Amino acid sequence: MNIWSSLRGLPRDIWILAGATLINRAGTMVLPFLVLYLTRELGFSAPRAGLALAVYGAGSIIAAPVAGLLSDRIGPLPIMRASLVLTGLLMLLYPLIDSYAAVIALTLVWAIVTEAYRPASLAMIADVVEPVQLKPAYALIRLAINLGMSVGPAAAGFLAADSFRLIFIVDGLTTIAAGIVLTVTRFDRGTRREPTSVSPARLLNPLIFDDRRMLLFLSALFLTGFVFFQHEGALPLFLVNDLQLSTAFYGLLFTINTVMIVLMEVPLNAATAHWPHHRALALGAFLFAAGSGAFAFASGPVVIVVGIVVWTFGEMLLFPQASAYVAEIAPAHRRGEYMGAFSLSFSLAFAFSPWAGATGLAAFGARPLWLFVFAVGAVSALMMLRVTAERQQSEQATIISA
């Protein structure tokens, strides 16, 4: 069997989205290096830098459900276009400020604008492909993301050694370029929706709160996100300050991660396509935990690289499966809302995790932090084992009642 054959037959719109994503992610430089920029260039303490990342997470909390609901009302594409162009402009403005209050304010606006893209794009992917193409479509977008990420953060690691401000300029220009691609391209589907009413009450009480299977999944995903987002907070500080490794080494870890994903994620998902949801989700969550837990025993680069390799296998298993699972259980007319909730779970994790990790590292040291991260990831894996079981029980109850 040709392991890449699952990508054949995907519609033109998906390939265009993948191209724009590749352009954008090839210039992704700021967020992975933000904590280092704030501590080393602007002189903020680690907890204050972690708090800035928490503010970014708070902005994404605001953006995720609103963008999801708006995607259901006006279509995802206008939101995606505006998000990219405005984010690029904000990136060009960011290095011009240096006061902590201004950094916090601009970080909040930046987060709201940029994180509006995620639920809109997830909803659009589900709009333009058939249900049987969901996993290949999400795998293709992740392939584009990681092709770009194999270049962006690695290049940023070298740029940061010369000038942190250069990474903002490159990030801003590539984000604007991706927005231009989506703006000038005509899409066949996913550009508009039938008007639906969205009352203020729906913003506070969305449909997903009545869906027990979704709430279980989101709870487990939040814990997985806590493990995942340590690479934005505690990990760079641990590598640079504790292990005395360079920013270039931190950037190259992204290259290891993304090259593995580019070469292996599509074949891996093809090989595990017959797996039930809970198996891939639970194994992915556990590998996240194991890879991060290995950092507790690191004294140099070798164990860090091994941990990243294990961690990456978890990422390749969990993320495409998670997106496909949400798209599968979401009602078609509420897909943006469900994807908004999906993004919201990650946003909540991002709002808390980098700050908590940076603060925990400063207060307790590296080994207690990474062992705690492992424990959180193990709990998330156990919860993921229940995701499909809960869904089957819900379906059985529906059949019995019918």
VEXSE-785276 format. One line per field, with one value per residue (C-alpha): residue number from 1; x, y, z. Coordinates in Angstrom, 2 decimals, padded with zeros to 5 digits. Layout:
N
seq (NUM, ...)
x (X, ...)
y (Y, ...)
z (Z, ...)
This chain:
402
seq (1, 2, 3, 4, 5, 6, 7, 8, 9, 10, 11, 12, 13, 14, 15, 16, 17, 18, 19, 20, 21, 22, 23, 24, 25, 26, 27, 28, 29, 30, 31, 32, 33, 34, 35, 36, 37, 38, 39, 40, 41, 42, 43, 44, 45, 46, 47, 48, 49, 50, 51, 52, 53, 54, 55, 56, 57, 58, 59, 60, 61, 62, 63, 64, 65, 66, 67, 68, 69, 70, 71, 72, 73, 74, 75, 76, 77, 78, 79, 80, 81, 82, 83, 84, 85, 86, 87, 88, 89, 90, 91, 92, 93, 94, 95, 96, 97, 98, 99, 100, 101, 102, 103, 104, 105, 106, 107, 108, 109, 110, 111, 112, 113, 114, 115, 116, 117, 118, 119, 120, 121, 122, 123, 124, 125, 126, 127, 128, 129, 130, 131, 132, 133, 134, 135, 136, 137, 138, 139, 140, 141, 142, 143, 144, 145, 146, 147, 148, 149, 150, 151, 152, 153, 154, 155, 156, 157, 158, 159, 160, 161, 162, 163, 164, 165, 166, 167, 168, 169, 170, 171, 172, 173, 174, 175, 176, 177, 178, 179, 180, 181, 182, 183, 184, 185, 186, 187, 188, 189, 190, 191, 192, 193, 194, 195, 196, 197, 198, 199, 200, 201, 202, 203, 204, 205, 206, 207, 208, 209, 210, 211, 212, 213, 214, 215, 216, 217, 218, 219, 220, 221, 222, 223, 224, 225, 226, 227, 228, 229, 230, 231, 232, 233, 234, 235, 236, 237, 238, 239, 240, 241, 242, 243, 244, 245, 246, 247, 248, 249, 250, 251, 252, 253, 254, 255, 256, 257, 258, 259, 260, 261, 262, 263, 264, 265, 266, 267, 268, 269, 270, 271, 272, 273, 274, 275, 276, 277, 278, 279, 280, 281, 282, 283, 284, 285, 286, 287, 288, 289, 290, 291, 292, 293, 294, 295, 296, 297, 298, 299, 300, 301, 302, 303, 304, 305, 306, 307, 308, 309, 310, 311, 312, 313, 314, 315, 316, 317, 318, 319, 320, 321, 322, 323, 324, 325, 326, 327, 328, 329, 330, 331, 332, 333, 334, 335, 336, 337, 338, 339, 340, 341, 342, 343, 344, 345, 346, 347, 348, 349, 350, 351, 352, 353, 354, 355, 356, 357, 358, 359, 360, 361, 362, 363, 364, 365, 366, 367, 368, 369, 370, 371, 372, 373, 374, 375, 376, 377, 378, 379, 380, 381, 382, 383, 384, 385, 386, 387, 388, 389, 390, 391, 392, 393, 394, 395, 396, 397, 398, 399, 400, 401, 402)
x (000.00, 001.21, 001.24, 000.82, -002.24, -004.58, -003.68, -004.85, -008.26, -008.24, -009.98, -008.13, -009.19, -007.32, -004.11, -004.45, -004.95, -001.90, 000.16, -000.86, -000.18, 003.29, 004.12, 002.85, 004.58, 007.89, 008.05, 006.77, 009.42, 008.04, 005.96, 008.53, 011.14, 008.92, 009.95, 013.63, 013.05, 011.28, 013.88, 017.12, 016.34, 013.90, 015.18, 011.91, 012.01, 011.02, 007.68, 006.83, 007.71, 005.59, 002.75, 002.98, 002.51, -000.45, -001.95, -001.50, -003.42, -006.14, -006.52, -006.85, -009.55, -011.52, -010.87, -011.64, -015.40, -016.20, -014.32, -016.02, -019.49, -018.70, -017.47, -020.89, -022.54, -020.44, -018.08, -014.53, -012.60, -013.15, -011.97, -008.85, -007.93, -008.35, -006.50, -003.39, -003.09, -003.71, -001.36, 001.42, 000.97, 001.07, 004.29, 005.95, 004.81, 005.85, 009.64, 009.01, 007.70, 009.68, 007.55, 005.94, 002.44, 002.66, 003.96, 001.05, -001.54, -000.15, 000.26, -003.43, -004.50, -002.05, -003.47, -007.09, -006.33, -004.04, -005.93, -009.16, -007.56, -007.43, -011.12, -012.00, -009.40, -010.40, -014.03, -013.20, -011.20, -014.21, -016.44, -014.49, -013.76, -015.89, -016.05, -013.78, -011.14, -010.99, -007.87, -005.91, -006.96, -005.89, -002.68, -001.94, -002.41, -000.16, 002.37, 002.36, 002.60, 005.57, 007.38, 007.23, 008.10, 011.18, 012.50, 011.06, 012.10, 015.47, 016.22, 014.94, 017.42, 020.28, 018.66, 018.11, 021.83, 022.30, 019.05, 015.78, 013.98, 014.66, 012.39, 009.43, 010.05, 010.33, 007.31, 005.21, 006.06, 005.41, 002.11, 000.96, 002.06, -000.09, -003.04, -002.54, -002.61, -005.97, -007.30, -006.49, -007.49, -011.01, -012.26, -014.95, -016.37, -016.26, -016.54, -020.05, -022.77, -026.50, -027.33, -027.95, -028.91, -026.35, -027.84, -025.72, -026.85, -025.18, -021.84, -022.26, -024.00, -022.82, -024.13, -021.02, -021.73, -024.60, -022.38, -020.81, -018.46, -017.09, -016.62, -014.67, -012.48, -011.88, -010.93, -008.36, -007.13, -006.56, -004.21, -002.43, -002.12, -000.50, 002.23, 002.50, 002.91, 005.87, 007.95, 006.87, 007.71, 009.79, 011.69, 013.63, 014.50, 015.61, 017.80, 019.42, 019.69, 020.02, 021.80, 023.69, 022.63, 022.30, 019.21, 020.29, 020.00, 016.50, 015.58, 017.02, 014.74, 011.88, 013.66, 013.96, 010.28, 009.04, 011.27, 009.97, 006.41, 006.98, 008.48, 006.39, 003.00, 001.08, 002.41, 001.81, -001.78, -002.35, -001.06, -003.28, -006.36, -008.29, -007.56, -010.45, -010.26, -009.37, -006.32, -004.55, -005.55, -004.44, -001.15, -000.41, -001.08, 001.12, 004.03, 003.76, 004.08, 006.98, 008.97, 008.56, 009.30, 012.64, 013.79, 013.94, 017.04, 018.78, 022.22, 023.05, 021.60, 021.30, 018.42, 016.69, 016.78, 015.50, 012.65, 011.74, 011.66, 009.29, 007.24, 006.94, 005.49, 002.79, 002.11, 001.83, -000.69, -002.80, -003.35, -004.77, -006.93, -008.20, -009.22, -010.91, -012.76, -014.21, -015.19, -016.88, -019.03, -019.90, -023.29, -022.61, -024.36, -022.39, -018.99, -017.38, -018.71, -017.23, -013.92, -014.02, -014.40, -011.58, -009.33, -010.55, -009.24, -005.77, -006.11, -006.91, -003.88, -001.69, -002.95, -001.86, 000.92, 003.88, 003.46, 003.03, 006.01, 008.32, 007.24, 007.54, 011.00, 012.16, 010.57, 011.22, 013.87, 013.88, 013.45, 010.32, 008.78, 009.31, 008.16, 004.99, 004.48, 004.81, 002.15, -000.27, 000.29, -000.31, -003.66, -004.65, -003.82, -006.08, -008.89, -008.41, -009.05, -012.61, -013.32, -014.65, -016.30, -018.34, -019.27, -020.37, -022.51, -024.14, -024.88, -026.23, -028.53, -029.82, -030.52, -032.32, -034.45, -035.37)
y (000.00, 003.49, 005.12, 008.58, 007.56, 008.95, 012.47, 011.77, 013.08, 015.89, 018.94, 021.94, 024.16, 022.02, 022.26, 026.06, 026.20, 023.99, 026.36, 029.42, 027.54, 026.60, 030.24, 031.37, 028.67, 029.06, 032.46, 031.38, 032.68, 034.90, 032.75, 029.97, 032.61, 035.10, 034.09, 034.37, 037.74, 039.12, 037.86, 038.35, 041.35, 043.36, 042.16, 040.91, 038.19, 034.64, 034.82, 038.14, 036.66, 033.64, 035.97, 037.59, 034.15, 033.63, 036.87, 035.49, 032.43, 034.63, 036.37, 033.05, 032.08, 035.11, 034.44, 030.72, 030.54, 033.85, 032.93, 029.53, 031.03, 033.65, 030.88, 029.29, 032.61, 034.27, 031.49, 030.80, 032.34, 036.06, 035.41, 033.61, 036.40, 039.19, 037.22, 036.73, 040.30, 041.93, 039.52, 040.41, 044.11, 043.57, 041.58, 044.52, 046.79, 044.52, 045.18, 048.93, 048.72, 047.96, 048.79, 045.87, 047.40, 047.95, 044.41, 042.97, 045.06, 044.28, 040.60, 040.42, 042.02, 039.87, 036.71, 037.61, 038.39, 035.47, 032.77, 033.59, 031.77, 028.33, 027.41, 029.03, 026.97, 023.73, 024.36, 025.17, 021.98, 019.98, 021.96, 021.26, 017.53, 014.42, 012.71, 009.88, 012.47, 014.21, 012.53, 012.87, 016.53, 017.37, 015.39, 017.44, 020.73, 019.48, 018.45, 022.04, 023.40, 021.26, 021.82, 025.50, 024.92, 022.96, 026.23, 029.05, 028.33, 026.91, 030.09, 032.16, 030.46, 031.80, 035.20, 035.56, 035.18, 038.37, 040.29, 039.20, 041.97, 040.38, 037.48, 039.86, 041.37, 038.01, 036.62, 039.67, 039.70, 035.99, 036.17, 039.04, 037.07, 034.12, 036.47, 037.83, 034.28, 033.60, 037.00, 036.76, 033.10, 032.07, 029.12, 026.73, 025.97, 027.21, 030.89, 031.61, 030.13, 030.32, 033.06, 031.75, 033.66, 033.78, 035.16, 036.54, 033.60, 031.17, 032.81, 031.90, 028.53, 026.86, 023.53, 021.58, 022.00, 019.55, 016.99, 014.74, 012.99, 016.38, 017.63, 014.50, 014.90, 018.61, 017.95, 015.36, 017.64, 020.47, 018.25, 017.21, 020.88, 021.54, 019.07, 020.30, 023.99, 023.55, 023.95, 027.61, 028.36, 026.02, 024.17, 027.10, 028.44, 024.98, 024.49, 027.92, 028.73, 025.32, 023.22, 026.15, 025.14, 027.72, 029.31, 027.70, 024.25, 025.12, 026.14, 022.92, 020.89, 022.23, 021.01, 017.49, 017.58, 018.88, 016.75, 013.66, 014.84, 015.65, 012.22, 010.06, 011.55, 010.70, 007.11, 006.68, 007.89, 005.64, 002.68, 003.49, 004.59, 001.54, 002.26, 003.36, 006.95, 006.15, 004.08, 006.75, 009.57, 007.75, 006.53, 009.99, 011.62, 009.08, 009.61, 013.35, 012.59, 010.16, 012.49, 015.40, 013.23, 012.26, 015.88, 015.28, 013.16, 015.37, 016.81, 017.51, 017.48, 013.70, 013.04, 016.20, 014.93, 011.50, 013.14, 015.26, 012.18, 010.34, 013.53, 013.89, 010.41, 011.46, 014.59, 012.65, 010.25, 012.65, 015.85, 014.54, 012.08, 014.82, 017.13, 014.32, 013.20, 016.65, 017.07, 013.67, 014.25, 017.91, 018.68, 020.15, 023.45, 023.84, 022.73, 026.11, 026.11, 022.70, 023.67, 026.84, 024.74, 022.48, 025.52, 026.93, 023.89, 024.52, 028.23, 027.57, 025.31, 027.93, 030.63, 028.59, 026.21, 028.42, 030.65, 027.66, 025.89, 028.91, 029.65, 026.01, 025.77, 028.85, 027.70, 023.94, 023.20, 021.11, 017.52, 018.07, 020.11, 017.51, 014.65, 016.59, 017.23, 013.48, 012.76, 015.23, 013.65, 010.16, 011.27, 012.75, 009.43, 007.56, 010.00, 009.62, 005.89, 006.82, 009.08, 006.45, 004.43, 007.47, 008.04, 004.42, 004.58, 007.77, 006.13, 002.99, 005.09, 006.84, 003.51, 002.11, 005.22, 005.09)
z (000.00, -000.82, 002.60, 001.05, -000.97, 001.69, 000.50, -003.04, -003.90, -001.33, -002.80, -004.23, -001.33, 001.18, -000.82, -000.98, 002.77, 003.18, 001.00, 002.99, 006.21, 004.98, 004.23, 007.62, 009.64, 007.84, 009.51, 012.92, 015.24, 017.97, 020.30, 020.91, 021.77, 023.58, 027.10, 026.15, 024.47, 027.52, 030.00, 028.08, 025.84, 027.97, 031.35, 032.84, 035.49, 034.59, 036.47, 034.74, 031.35, 032.19, 033.12, 029.68, 028.16, 030.49, 029.14, 025.63, 026.76, 028.24, 024.89, 023.13, 025.64, 024.50, 020.83, 020.59, 021.34, 019.66, 016.48, 016.47, 016.70, 014.07, 011.77, 012.01, 011.18, 008.46, 007.41, 008.51, 005.61, 006.41, 009.96, 008.75, 006.33, 008.88, 011.54, 009.42, 008.14, 011.52, 013.29, 010.86, 011.50, 015.27, 014.96, 013.22, 016.06, 018.95, 019.01, 019.17, 022.75, 025.91, 028.95, 030.77, 030.68, 026.92, 026.40, 028.36, 026.49, 023.04, 023.89, 024.78, 021.49, 019.55, 021.13, 020.39, 016.77, 015.99, 017.91, 016.06, 013.13, 014.74, 015.22, 011.88, 010.02, 011.77, 010.86, 007.24, 006.81, 008.00, 005.60, 002.43, 002.74, 003.00, 006.42, 005.28, 004.34, 007.70, 009.07, 005.78, 005.53, 009.06, 008.52, 005.37, 007.24, 010.02, 007.38, 006.08, 009.63, 010.43, 007.15, 008.03, 011.66, 010.64, 009.21, 011.32, 014.92, 013.85, 011.90, 014.82, 017.13, 015.03, 014.50, 018.25, 018.82, 016.78, 017.27, 018.85, 017.00, 013.61, 014.48, 014.84, 011.40, 009.64, 011.48, 010.65, 006.94, 006.40, 008.27, 006.07, 003.00, 004.08, 004.56, 001.04, -000.38, 001.27, 000.21, -003.51, -003.85, -004.78, -002.76, -003.90, -000.44, 003.15, 002.20, 003.45, 005.62, 005.81, 008.32, 011.82, 014.89, 017.67, 020.86, 023.68, 025.80, 023.40, 024.09, 027.76, 027.37, 024.18, 022.99, 023.92, 027.64, 027.19, 025.43, 028.06, 025.62, 024.49, 028.05, 029.01, 025.94, 026.60, 030.22, 029.17, 026.42, 028.89, 030.89, 027.71, 026.84, 030.21, 029.27, 025.69, 026.44, 028.73, 025.58, 025.56, 029.20, 031.34, 028.62, 027.07, 030.53, 031.65, 028.57, 028.51, 032.23, 033.91, 031.28, 029.72, 026.18, 023.43, 021.92, 018.64, 020.26, 021.47, 017.93, 016.50, 018.76, 016.69, 013.58, 015.02, 015.97, 012.65, 010.41, 012.20, 011.67, 008.00, 007.32, 009.62, 010.57, 007.40, 007.28, 011.01, 010.72, 007.71, 009.69, 012.69, 010.75, 011.97, 015.62, 017.84, 019.00, 022.59, 021.70, 019.65, 022.01, 025.16, 023.70, 022.32, 025.69, 027.48, 025.07, 025.70, 029.40, 028.99, 026.75, 029.14, 032.18, 030.65, 031.04, 034.81, 034.24, 031.68, 032.28, 028.66, 025.15, 024.61, 027.02, 025.81, 022.23, 023.29, 025.19, 022.18, 019.94, 022.32, 022.76, 018.97, 018.54, 021.00, 018.98, 015.72, 017.22, 019.25, 017.29, 013.97, 015.88, 018.21, 015.35, 013.47, 016.60, 017.24, 013.58, 013.69, 016.78, 016.04, 014.46, 011.01, 011.78, 015.02, 013.78, 014.37, 017.92, 018.67, 017.09, 019.17, 022.31, 021.12, 020.68, 024.00, 025.86, 024.46, 025.16, 028.81, 029.01, 027.37, 029.72, 032.73, 031.70, 030.64, 033.69, 036.00, 034.47, 034.64, 038.20, 039.28, 037.75, 039.67, 042.94, 043.02, 040.41, 037.26, 038.47, 040.62, 037.81, 035.07, 037.30, 038.06, 034.34, 033.74, 036.37, 034.79, 031.38, 032.77, 034.21, 030.85, 029.17, 031.58, 030.88, 027.12, 027.52, 028.48, 025.49, 023.09, 025.85, 026.86, 023.22, 022.76, 025.88, 024.59, 021.25, 022.92, 025.10, 021.99, 020.28, 023.35, 023.77, 020.09)
